[in-house]
Amino acid sequence: MPYSSRRSRILGCAALFACAAAALLLFFGWFAGGPYTSSLPRPFNAAAWKTGEGEARCGMIADLQHRIGVVGKTRTELYEMLGRPDDEDGRDPTLDHWHLCPSFMDIYILEVRWKNDRVETAWVRDT
């Protein structure tokens, strides 16, 4: 069994402690305002959604779809909550979408299909 000096054990423990501290700082720094914190789950907020800053919409989509609900809302109700859709070209009046956040090479969108001026179905997909 090789012999290790007291000095090398202390240096090894210090290096291990420094790595653990750096990992904790990185973890807490990330969640306290790091680059991807805007897409962490958060409650839906219509004003923040309408500004569409960063990836904030991605963080709100689960709350919007599951707690608040999209299906069954009228066009007026949904436009009041989300603002005008991002597809205002008018090609298909039965379909609207709102940009959420970037995916690998595309962008995630919330897509809504209308029937009788009410949301029939809503889903998230990448373009």
Secondary structure, DSSP 8 states (H G I E B T S, - for coil): -----HHHHHHHHHHHHHHHHHHHHHHHHHHTT-TTGGGS-----HHHHHHT-TTHHHHHHHIIIIII--TT-BHHHHHHHH-S-S-TT-S-TTEEEEEEEE-SSSEEEEEEEEETTEEEEEEEEE-
